[in-house]
Amino acid sequence: MRSSSMPDPPLTTGEYEVFLSFRGPDVRQTFADCLYHFLIHSKIRTFRDEEELRKGEEIAPSLVQAISESKILIPIFSQNYASSKWCLQELAKMVECWKKQGKGGGRTTILPIFYLVDPRDVRHQEGAYEEAFRRHSLKQDQQTIKQWKEALLEVGKMKGWHVAGSDGHGAILEQIFVKVDSLLRTNYTLLTDELVGIDVHVNKVVQLLNLDAASEMIVGIHGMGGIGKTTIAKTVFNKVCTHFDRCCFIEDVRETLLKADGVVVLQNKIISGVLRYDHCNVNNASEGIHMMVDRICKHRVLIVLDDVDAKFEFDKIFGKLGNFSSKSRFIITTRDKRALELLQTDKLHEPGGMSHDHSLQLLSKHAFKMDNPPNEYTALAEKFLKVAAGLPLALKVVGSLLFRTDTNFWRAKLKELKEVPTVEVQQILRISYNELTPNEKQIFLDIACVFIGDYKEVPFYMWSSCDFNPEIGMRTLVNRSLVRIDEEGQFGMHDHLRDLGRAIVNEEDVQNPCKRSRIWSNENALDMLANREGGDQVEVLRVDMRKNEARHEFTEKEFKNLSRLRYLEVNYGRLSGDFKEVLPSLCCLRLHSCDSIPTDLHLKKLVILDLSFCPIKEGWRGWQGIQSLGNLSITDCRSMKDLEDLSKLSNLRELRITGCRMLTEVKGVERLMLLRVLKLDLRFRVRSLLKSVARYVTRLITRFLGLLLILVLLLFIFNSQ
């Protein structure tokens, strides 16, 4: 491969990162299959074209789109590659995209692999390629033949990998991955339009990293919340990541460590991010450190740990810093400078407030989608700058609030902000909260209190059942920079915004937490249930007892007065009794790692049931009272051998059952006519699983054929008239 001291150009964005083109009979079951799974295992989105499935003369538009949007194009030239007109069409399209984007200086890269063929045969169409073109010339026009030959010549001249018969595939696959990973890392788009006035900070941090030095180094970025620490860290990450073998960016470290087994959770995130594994199953901190030493320390790594506090202990997460390559680097962001002092690093940077010009530019980007305000807004914008006091988060949120509003609205909001006695970020952000509709406020508060870091599917389902219109509400919250959803579909929120939401809930009753709408504090939750003080104010309740030595047992009596509770989550507890006359408004019930679960659930409004690591025994009567259920998740219920006939759950739309190793059959799936999401872990006994799935698919096909027959009859009647 070509070598250069300059970083590779940024790549395009699209659904896929890598497109593989190959002749199926030659390499589908060998090299191409190994490469595909190598990339997928490394969390690289890869399109694998199955050429044998093609029909017709031209490649499909969807395939053309996949090539056009992919960042890296990998043709695998084998002995019979040129005998396929579809492979040649793909190659011609690859070259077309490559040329359109400036060839070597563009955003699409072609990485050819010459598998058991001489690159010269590809370039000049010799050997088997010559014979293939002789046959093509009998059926194809000369212009097409010329285009294919030019594409082969162009790609054949590119430096790639020549795989000979004596070469081991493992080493070559590793080389390909390193190159692909390097190219993709030049295209990290962790930021959007917030890159205003941070060049000086980025350059300072890069200077502190001293990339050419051979010494272990930790660089810290510290300052108040909302000042831009994360933005600076992400930009530095984007800029220098190509200098490292492996890298990862870990957000919300402080929040992660607050969880039960937080150290292990964080280790799994780091190892998965560095090694690009979908899942990493470290079971304890000692095992995590050993894996770090064995699998990560040998590489030159860049690891960013965002939002660390003084309780963070490097050695408990990573082991000794001296175990890592002297070329590795760690970037740590924190509000608390003491966290960096405890790490004994003197490589520190503290960003200050934004300058006037940069503040105006950031406000304008969010309020007008341009660098400067229109003339009629200039004077008003200047006054807003004074209120925001150079704080990037405040400028971003206020600008988003003012987007597409007239000057009268600006004046009203300015007056409201001026009445804030001090320039406190939370008070400024409250102005944006006040502009939300009642439904949007409910969603915002739910996320702030219990759903940060959660995947959106379950909350969306619950909000829909409560008529909160989550699609519309979430669009508003994201557009106003109050909530973010990452590529994996997880909710995120700035710490100031989280604190704002929780403060608003606390203000509902300052003295008595049991009178608030949302209870997420374990201490408050246990007090309320133990004293049976909860009333109809409580809508959302989370109880987590994994840190408690003794597991509390709850019966229906503790929940008797919670008539408006719509979300209940219990972790590591015990629930027993008959839930016939309680929780009439409950929409979502999540029981995780509970020793026991209620014998009966007569929950008429329940639409989501999540039973993870809970004992579900044969004959459990809970199914009988949840006929409205639309979403069912069961994870690692290892004692469950047979599952009740699910056909009774006629409203079920989503079914996920994973890790239930003793389960032999899922009954009634084929009769769930509204089911649209079905996830069954392959650890089920295959024969029984296939029977259930086959019945389900057969039912769908029967319905489709019935509808098709009706359509044909209607057309026949219409034509006969």
C-alpha positions in Angstrom: 0.0 0.0 0.0 1.1 3.6 -0.6 2.7 5.3 2.4 2.5 9.0 3.2 3.0 11.3 6.1 -0.1 13.2 5.2 -3.4 11.9 6.6 -5.9 10.4 4.2 -8.7 12.6 2.9 -12.1 12.6 4.7 -14.6 10.1 3.3 -18.2 10.3 2.4 -21.1 9.4 4.7 -23.8 6.9 4.1 -25.5 3.7 5.3 -22.4 1.6 4.6 -18.7 2.3 5.2 -17.3 -0.5 3.1 -18.5 -2.0 -0.2 -17.2 -5.5 -1.2 -17.4 -6.6 -4.8 -16.4 -10.1 -5.7 -17.1 -13.1 -7.9 -19.1 -15.4 -5.6 -18.0 -18.9 -6.8 -14.4 -17.9 -6.5 -14.2 -16.4 -3.0 -17.6 -16.2 -1.4 -17.0 -19.1 1.0 -13.3 -18.3 1.5 -11.5 -15.0 1.4 -14.5 -12.7 0.9 -16.4 -14.4 3.7 -13.5 -14.1 6.1 -13.0 -10.4 5.2 -16.6 -9.6 5.5 -16.9 -11.1 9.0 -13.6 -9.6 10.1 -15.0 -6.1 9.2 -18.4 -6.8 10.7 -16.9 -8.1 13.9 -14.9 -4.9 14.1 -18.1 -2.9 13.9 -17.5 -1.6 10.4 -20.7 -1.3 8.4 -20.0 -3.5 5.3 -22.1 -4.2 2.2 -21.5 -7.6 0.7 -22.8 -8.0 -2.8 -24.2 -11.5 -3.5 -23.7 -11.6 -7.3 -25.5 -14.9 -7.6 -28.8 -13.3 -6.6 -28.8 -11.0 -9.5 -31.3 -11.0 -12.3 -31.6 -8.9 -15.4 -28.9 -7.0 -17.3 -28.3 -3.9 -15.2 -27.3 -3.6 -11.5 -30.1 -2.4 -9.3 -30.5 1.3 -8.3 -30.1 0.3 -4.6 -26.8 -1.3 -5.4 -25.6 1.8 -7.3 -26.6 3.9 -4.2 -24.7 1.6 -1.9 -21.6 2.1 -4.1 -22.1 5.8 -4.3 -22.5 6.3 -0.5 -19.8 3.9 0.7 -16.6 5.4 1.9 -14.3 2.5 0.9 -14.7 0.3 -2.1 -12.9 -3.0 -2.1 -13.0 -5.1 -5.4 -11.6 -8.6 -4.9 -10.1 -9.6 -8.2 -10.2 -13.4 -8.6 -9.6 -15.7 -11.6 -13.2 -15.3 -12.8 -14.1 -11.8 -11.7 -14.1 -10.4 -15.2 -16.4 -13.2 -16.4 -19.3 -11.5 -14.5 -20.8 -8.5 -16.3 -22.3 -7.4 -12.9 -18.9 -7.3 -11.3 -17.6 -5.2 -14.2 -20.6 -2.9 -13.9 -19.9 -2.5 -10.2 -16.2 -1.7 -10.9 -17.1 0.8 -13.5 -19.4 2.5 -11.1 -16.7 2.5 -8.4 -14.2 4.2 -10.8 -16.9 6.7 -11.8 -17.5 7.7 -8.1 -13.8 7.8 -7.5 -13.2 10.2 -10.4 -16.1 12.4 -9.6 -14.6 13.0 -6.2 -11.2 14.0 -7.4 -9.5 10.6 -7.6 -6.8 10.2 -5.0 -7.7 13.6 -3.4 -11.4 12.8 -3.1 -13.6 11.3 -0.4 -14.0 7.8 -1.8 -11.1 5.3 -1.7 -10.7 2.2 -3.8 -8.6 -0.6 -2.1 -8.1 -3.5 -4.6 -7.3 -7.1 -3.6 -5.7 -9.3 -6.2 -6.6 -12.8 -5.1 -4.6 -15.5 -6.8 -4.3 -13.4 -10.0 -1.5 -11.3 -11.3 -2.2 -7.5 -11.1 -0.8 -7.2 -14.6 -3.5 -9.6 -15.9 -6.1 -7.2 -14.4 -4.5 -4.1 -15.8 -4.0 -5.4 -19.3 -6.8 -8.0 -19.5 -4.5 -10.9 -20.0 -4.9 -14.6 -19.1 -8.4 -15.5 -17.9 -9.4 -11.8 -18.2 -8.6 -11.8 -21.9 -10.8 -14.8 -22.4 -13.6 -13.3 -20.4 -13.6 -10.1 -22.6 -13.5 -12.2 -25.7 -16.9 -13.7 -24.6 -18.3 -10.3 -23.5 -17.4 -8.8 -26.9 -19.9 -11.2 -28.5 -22.8 -9.7 -26.5 -21.8 -6.2 -25.4 -21.4 -3.0 -27.4 -17.9 -1.6 -27.8 -18.5 1.4 -25.6 -19.4 -0.8 -22.7 -16.4 -3.0 -23.3 -14.1 0.1 -23.4 -15.6 1.4 -20.2 -14.9 -1.9 -18.4 -11.4 -2.2 -19.7 -10.6 1.4 -18.6 -11.9 0.6 -15.2 -9.8 -2.5 -14.9 -6.7 -0.5 -16.1 -7.4 2.3 -13.6 -7.9 0.1 -10.6 -5.2 -2.4 -11.6 -2.6 0.4 -11.3 -3.6 1.1 -7.7 -1.6 -0.3 -4.9 -3.5 -2.9 -3.0 -2.9 -6.4 -1.7 -1.6 -9.3 -3.9 -2.7 -12.6 -2.2 -0.7 -15.5 -3.5 -1.5 -19.2 -2.9 1.2 -19.5 -0.2 0.1 -16.4 1.8 -1.6 -16.7 5.1 -4.9 -14.9 5.1 -4.8 -13.8 8.7 -1.9 -11.4 8.3 -3.4 -9.9 5.2 -6.8 -9.5 6.7 -5.1 -7.6 9.6 -3.4 -5.3 7.2 -6.6 -4.6 5.4 -8.4 -3.8 8.6 -5.7 -1.5 9.8 -5.9 0.5 6.5 -9.7 0.6 6.5 -9.8 1.6 10.2 -7.2 4.3 9.5 -9.3 5.7 6.6 -12.5 5.6 8.5 -11.0 7.4 11.5 -10.2 10.4 9.3 -14.0 10.7 8.8 -15.2 10.7 12.5 -18.0 13.3 12.6 -18.5 13.7 16.3 -19.3 17.4 15.8 -21.7 19.3 13.6 -21.8 23.1 13.5 -20.3 24.0 16.9 -16.7 24.4 15.7 -16.6 28.1 16.5 -13.5 29.7 18.1 -11.9 26.6 19.3 -8.8 26.4 17.1 -6.6 28.0 19.8 -7.8 25.4 22.4 -7.4 22.5 20.0 -3.9 23.5 19.0 -2.9 23.9 22.7 -4.1 20.4 23.6 -2.4 18.9 20.5 0.8 20.6 21.6 0.4 19.2 25.1 0.0 15.7 23.7 3.5 15.9 22.1 2.8 13.1 19.8 6.4 12.5 18.8 7.6 12.0 22.4 8.1 8.5 23.8 6.6 8.9 27.2 3.2 7.9 28.7 1.1 10.9 29.0 -2.2 12.1 30.3 -3.6 15.5 29.2 -6.4 17.1 31.1 -9.0 19.6 30.0 -10.8 21.2 32.9 -13.4 23.9 33.4 -17.1 24.6 34.3 -19.9 22.7 32.6 -20.9 24.1 29.2 -17.6 25.8 28.5 -16.8 23.4 25.6 -14.5 20.8 27.1 -16.2 17.9 25.3 -16.3 19.8 22.0 -12.5 20.5 22.2 -11.8 16.9 23.2 -13.8 15.6 20.2 -12.1 17.9 17.8 -8.6 16.9 19.0 -9.7 13.3 18.7 -10.7 13.9 15.1 -7.5 15.6 14.4 -5.0 13.2 15.8 -6.7 9.8 15.8 -4.9 8.7 12.6 -1.6 8.8 14.5 -2.7 5.8 16.6 -3.3 2.1 16.0 -6.5 2.1 18.0 -8.6 4.7 19.6 -11.9 5.3 21.4 -13.9 8.2 22.9 -15.8 7.3 26.1 -18.5 9.7 27.2 -20.2 10.2 30.6 -17.5 8.4 32.6 -18.7 9.8 35.9 -22.3 8.6 35.3 -21.0 5.2 34.2 -19.0 4.7 37.4 -22.0 5.5 39.5 -23.7 2.4 38.2 -23.5 -0.9 40.0 -20.3 -2.6 38.8 -19.5 0.7 37.2 -15.8 -0.1 36.9 -16.6 -3.3 34.9 -19.1 -1.4 32.7 -16.5 1.2 31.9 -13.9 -1.4 31.2 -16.2 -3.2 28.8 -16.9 0.1 27.0 -13.2 0.9 26.6 -12.2 -2.6 25.5 -15.1 -2.8 23.0 -14.3 0.7 21.7 -10.6 0.1 21.3 -10.9 -3.4 19.8 -14.1 -2.6 17.9 -16.0 -5.5 19.4 -19.8 -5.4 19.4 -19.8 -6.9 22.8 -17.2 -7.4 25.5 -18.0 -9.6 28.5 -15.5 -8.7 31.2 -16.9 -10.1 34.4 -14.8 -8.3 37.0 -12.3 -5.5 37.3 -9.3 -7.8 37.6 -10.3 -9.6 34.4 -10.7 -6.2 32.7 -7.2 -5.1 33.7 -5.7 -8.4 32.4 -7.5 -8.0 29.1 -6.2 -4.4 28.9 -2.7 -5.6 29.4 -3.0 -8.6 27.0 -5.0 -7.0 24.2 -4.7 -3.2 24.3 -1.4 -2.1 25.9 0.7 -3.5 23.0 -1.0 -1.0 20.6 -0.4 2.7 20.4 -3.8 3.8 21.6 -5.7 7.1 22.0 -8.4 7.0 24.7 -10.5 10.0 25.6 -12.4 9.9 28.9 -15.1 12.5 29.0 -16.5 13.9 32.3 -14.3 12.4 35.0 -14.6 13.4 38.7 -12.2 13.2 41.6 -13.4 9.6 42.5 -11.9 8.3 39.2 -9.0 5.9 39.9 -6.9 5.2 36.8 -5.2 2.0 38.2 -8.5 0.3 39.0 -9.7 0.8 35.4 -6.5 0.3 33.4 -3.9 -1.1 35.7 -0.5 0.7 35.7 0.1 3.5 33.2 3.5 2.1 32.6 1.9 -1.0 31.0 0.9 1.0 28.0 3.0 1.8 24.9 5.1 5.0 25.5 3.4 6.4 22.3 -0.2 6.0 23.8 -2.1 9.0 25.0 -5.1 9.7 27.3 -7.2 12.8 27.2 -9.4 13.5 30.3 -12.1 16.1 30.6 -13.4 17.2 34.0 -15.1 19.9 35.9 -13.0 19.2 38.9 -9.3 20.0 38.6 -8.6 17.8 41.6 -9.3 14.8 39.4 -6.3 15.7 37.3 -4.1 16.5 40.3 -4.8 13.0 41.7 -3.6 11.6 38.3 -0.4 13.5 38.8 -0.5 15.2 35.4 0.8 18.7 34.8 -0.4 18.7 31.2 -3.5 20.8 31.7 -5.7 23.2 29.7 -8.5 25.3 30.9 -10.6 26.9 28.2 -12.1 30.3 29.0 -15.3 32.0 27.8 -15.8 32.7 24.1 -14.7 36.0 22.6 -17.3 38.5 21.5 -16.9 37.6 17.8 -17.0 33.9 18.3 -20.0 34.2 20.6 -21.9 36.2 18.0 -21.0 33.6 15.3 -22.2 30.6 17.5 -25.4 32.4 18.4 -26.0 33.2 14.7 -25.3 29.6 13.6 -28.1 28.3 15.8 -30.5 31.2 15.4 -30.1 31.9 11.7 -28.0 29.1 10.3 -25.4 31.7 9.2 -22.3 33.3 10.7 -23.8 36.7 11.4 -27.3 38.0 12.3 -29.4 40.0 9.8 -29.1 43.7 10.3 -32.5 44.0 12.1 -31.4 41.5 14.7 -27.9 42.8 15.3 -28.6 45.0 18.3 -30.8 42.4 19.9 -28.1 39.7 19.4 -25.6 41.9 21.2 -27.8 42.0 24.2 -28.2 38.3 24.3 -24.4 37.9 24.2 -24.1 39.8 27.4 -26.6 37.5 29.1 -24.9 34.3 27.9 -21.5 35.7 29.1 -19.5 33.7 26.5 -20.7 30.2 27.6 -21.0 28.0 24.5 -23.8 25.8 25.9 -26.0 28.9 26.8 -25.3 30.4 23.3 -26.3 27.2 21.6 -29.5 26.6 23.6 -30.6 30.2 23.4 -29.8 30.4 19.7 -31.9 27.2 19.1 -34.8 28.7 21.0 -34.7 31.9 18.9 -34.5 30.0 15.5 -37.1 31.3 13.0 -38.7 33.7 15.4 -39.4 37.4 14.9 -37.9 40.4 16.7 -40.9 40.7 19.0 -40.2 37.2 20.3 -36.6 38.1 20.8 -37.5 41.2 22.8 -39.8 39.1 25.0 -37.2 36.4 25.7 -34.6 39.1 26.3 -36.7 40.7 29.0 -37.3 37.3 30.6 -33.6 36.6 30.6 -32.7 40.0 32.1 -35.0 39.3 35.0 -32.7 36.3 35.9 -30.8 37.7 38.9 -27.5 36.0 38.1 -26.0 34.5 34.9 -26.6 31.0 36.0 -26.7 28.5 33.1 -29.6 26.5 34.5 -31.7 29.6 34.8 -30.9 30.5 31.2 -31.8 27.0 30.0 -35.1 27.1 31.9 -36.3 29.7 29.4 -36.1 27.0 26.7 -37.9 24.5 28.9 -40.7 27.0 29.5 -41.3 27.2 25.7 -42.0 23.5 25.4 -45.5 22.1 25.1 -46.9 20.0 28.0 -46.1 16.8 26.2 -42.6 17.9 25.4 -42.0 18.8 29.0 -43.1 15.3 30.1 -40.7 13.7 27.7 -37.8 16.0 28.7 -38.3 15.3 32.4 -38.6 11.6 31.8 -35.3 11.5 30.0 -33.6 13.8 32.5 -34.7 11.6 35.5 -34.5 8.0 34.2 -33.7 7.5 30.5 -30.3 9.1 29.9 -28.2 6.3 28.3 -31.3 4.3 27.6 -32.3 3.2 24.1 -35.2 5.1 22.6 -37.5 2.1 21.7 -39.0 1.5 25.1 -39.6 5.1 26.1 -41.1 5.9 22.7 -43.5 3.0 23.0 -44.6 4.2 26.4 -44.9 7.8 25.4 -47.0 6.8 22.4 -49.4 4.8 24.6 -49.7 7.9 26.8 -50.5 10.1 23.8 -47.4 12.3 24.3 -46.6 12.3 20.5 -42.9 11.3 20.9 -42.0 11.7 17.3 -43.0 15.4 17.2 -41.8 16.1 20.8 -38.4 14.5 20.2 -37.9 16.5 17.0 -38.4 19.7 19.0 -36.2 18.6 21.9 -33.4 17.6 19.5 -33.7 20.8 17.4 -33.6 22.9 20.5 -30.4 21.1 21.6 -32.1 19.9 24.8 -31.7 16.2 24.0 -29.5 14.2 21.7 -29.8 10.8 20.2 -26.6 9.0 19.1 -26.2 6.7 16.2 -27.1 3.7 18.4 -30.4 5.3 19.4 -29.4 6.1 22.9 -30.5 9.3 24.7 -28.0 11.8 25.8 -28.2 15.1 27.6 -25.8 17.7 28.8 -25.2 17.6 32.6 -26.7 21.1 33.0 -29.8 20.1 31.2 -30.1 16.9 33.3 -29.7 18.9 36.4 -32.3 21.4 35.2 -34.9 18.6 34.6 -34.3 17.0 38.0 -34.4 20.4 39.8 -37.8 21.1 38.2 -39.1 17.8 39.5 -37.7 18.4 42.9 -39.4 21.8 43.0 -42.8 20.0 42.8 -42.5 19.3 46.5 -39.2 20.5 48.1 -39.9 18.9 51.5 -41.5 15.5 50.5 -39.9 13.5 47.7 -42.9 11.1 47.8 -45.1 13.9 46.4 -43.1 14.4 43.2 -43.9 13.1 39.8 -40.7 11.2 39.3 -38.6 9.3 41.8 -35.2 8.1 40.7 -33.2 8.3 43.9 -33.0 4.8 45.4 -33.2 6.2 49.0 -36.4 8.2 48.2 -37.9 5.2 46.4 -37.3 2.8 49.2 -38.6 5.2 51.9 -41.7 5.8 49.9 -42.5 2.1 49.4 -41.5 1.1 52.9 -43.8 3.7 54.5 -46.5 3.4 51.8 -46.5 7.1 51.3 -46.7 7.3 47.6 -49.8 8.9 46.1 -51.3 9.8 42.8 -48.6 12.4 42.1 -46.0 9.7 41.2 -45.8 8.8 37.5 -42.3 7.4 37.1 -40.5 5.2 39.7 -37.2 3.4 39.6 -35.9 1.2 42.4 -32.4 -0.3 42.2 -31.2 -2.5 45.0 -28.1 -4.1 43.5 -26.0 -2.2 46.1 -28.2 -3.2 49.0 -27.1 -6.2 51.0 -30.6 -7.3 51.7 -33.1 -7.5 48.9 -36.4 -5.9 49.8 -39.6 -7.7 49.0 -42.5 -5.7 47.7 -46.1 -6.8 47.4 -49.2 -5.1 45.8 -49.7 -3.2 49.1 -46.7 -1.0 48.6 -48.1 0.1 45.2 -51.7 0.4 46.2 -51.9 4.2 46.1 -49.8 4.8 43.0 -52.8 5.2 40.7 -51.1 7.4 38.1 -47.8 5.4 37.9 -47.1 4.8 34.2 -43.4 3.6 34.4 -42.0 1.2 37.0 -38.5 -0.2 37.0 -37.3 -2.6 39.7 -33.7 -3.9 39.7 -32.5 -6.7 42.0 -35.6 -6.8 44.1 -38.4 -9.2 45.0 -42.0 -8.7 43.9 -44.7 -11.1 45.1 -48.4 -11.3 45.4 -51.4 -10.7 43.2 -51.3 -7.4 41.3 -55.0 -7.4 40.4 -56.2 -4.2 42.0 -53.2 -1.9 41.7 -51.3 0.2 39.1 -54.3 0.9 36.8 -52.2 3.4 34.7 -49.0 1.4 34.4 -47.8 1.3 30.8 -44.3 0.0 31.2 -43.0 -2.6 33.7 -39.3 -3.4 33.7 -38.1 -6.1 36.2 -34.4 -6.8 36.0 -32.6 -9.5 38.0 -35.5 -9.9 40.5 -35.5 -13.0 42.6 -39.3 -13.3 42.3 -42.1 -11.7 40.2 -45.8 -11.4 40.8 -48.0 -14.4 40.3 -50.6 -12.4 38.5 -50.4 -9.1 36.5 -53.8 -7.6 35.8 -52.5 -4.5 34.3 -55.0 -3.3 31.7 -52.8 -0.5 30.2 -49.5 -2.4 30.2 -47.9 -2.2 26.7 -44.3 -2.9 27.6 -43.0 -5.8 29.8 -39.3 -6.4 30.2 -38.3 -9.4 32.3 -34.5 -9.6 32.2 -32.7 -12.2 34.3 -36.0 -13.0 36.1 -37.3 -16.5 37.0 -40.3 -17.2 34.8 -41.6 -20.7 35.5 -43.9 -22.9 33.5 -47.5 -22.0 34.1 -46.9 -18.4 35.2 -50.3 -16.7 35.3 -49.0 -13.3 34.5 -49.8 -13.5 30.8 -53.5 -13.6 31.5 -53.9 -10.1 32.7 -51.8 -8.2 30.1 -53.8 -8.7 26.9 -52.9 -5.1 25.7 -49.2 -5.9 25.7 -47.4 -4.6 22.6 -43.7 -5.0 23.6 -42.3 -8.0 25.3 -38.6 -8.5 26.2 -37.3 -11.6 28.1 -33.5 -11.9 28.6 -31.5 -14.7 30.3 -34.5 -16.4 32.0 -32.5 -19.6 32.4 -35.1 -21.5 34.4 -37.7 -21.1 31.7 -38.2 -24.3 29.6 -41.6 -23.6 28.0 -43.2 -20.3 27.2 -46.9 -19.8 27.4 -48.9 -19.7 24.2 -48.2 -16.1 23.1 -51.2 -16.0 20.7 -53.3 -14.6 23.5 -51.2 -11.4 23.4 -53.0 -10.4 20.2 -51.6 -6.8 20.3 -48.0 -7.8 20.5 -45.9 -5.9 18.0 -42.4 -6.4 19.3 -41.0 -9.6 20.8 -37.4 -10.1 21.9 -36.2 -13.3 23.7 -32.5 -13.7 24.2 -30.3 -15.9 26.4 -33.0 -18.3 27.6 -30.8 -21.4 27.2 -33.4 -23.9 28.5 -36.2 -22.7 26.3 -37.3 -25.3 23.8 -40.2 -23.7 22.0 -42.0 -20.4 21.5 -45.6 -21.1 21.0 -48.2 -19.0 19.2 -45.8 -16.7 17.4 -47.3 -17.5 14.0 -50.7 -16.2 15.2 -49.4 -12.8 16.2 -50.7 -10.9 13.2 -49.5 -7.4 14.4 -46.0 -8.5 15.1 -43.4 -6.4 13.3 -40.2 -6.9 15.3 -39.1 -10.5 16.2 -35.8 -11.2 17.8 -35.1 -14.7 19.0 -31.6 -15.6 20.2 -30.0 -18.5 18.3 -29.1 -20.2 21.5 -32.6 -21.7 21.4 -32.9 -25.3 20.3 -32.8 -24.8 16.6 -35.4 -27.3 15.6 -38.1 -25.8 17.8 -37.1 -22.3 16.9 -37.4 -23.0 13.2 -40.8 -24.5 13.7 -42.1 -21.4 15.4 -40.5 -19.1 12.9 -41.7 -21.2 10.0 -45.3 -21.1 11.2 -45.0 -17.4 11.6 -43.6 -16.9 8.1 -46.2 -19.3 6.6 -49.0 -17.3 8.2 -47.6 -14.1 6.7 -47.3 -15.6 3.3 -50.8 -17.0 3.5 -52.2 -13.6 4.3 -50.2 -12.0 1.4 -51.4 -14.6 -1.1 -55.0 -14.1 0.1 -54.7 -10.4 -0.4 -53.1 -11.0 -3.8 -56.0 -13.3 -4.8 -58.6 -10.7 -3.8 -56.7 -8.1 -5.8 -56.6 -10.3 -8.9 -60.4 -11.0 -8.6 -61.2 -7.3 -8.3 -59.1 -6.6 -11.4 -60.8 -9.4 -13.3 -64.3 -8.1 -12.3 -63.3 -4.5 -13.2 -61.9 -5.5 -16.6 -64.9 -7.7 -17.4 -67.2 -4.8 -16.9 
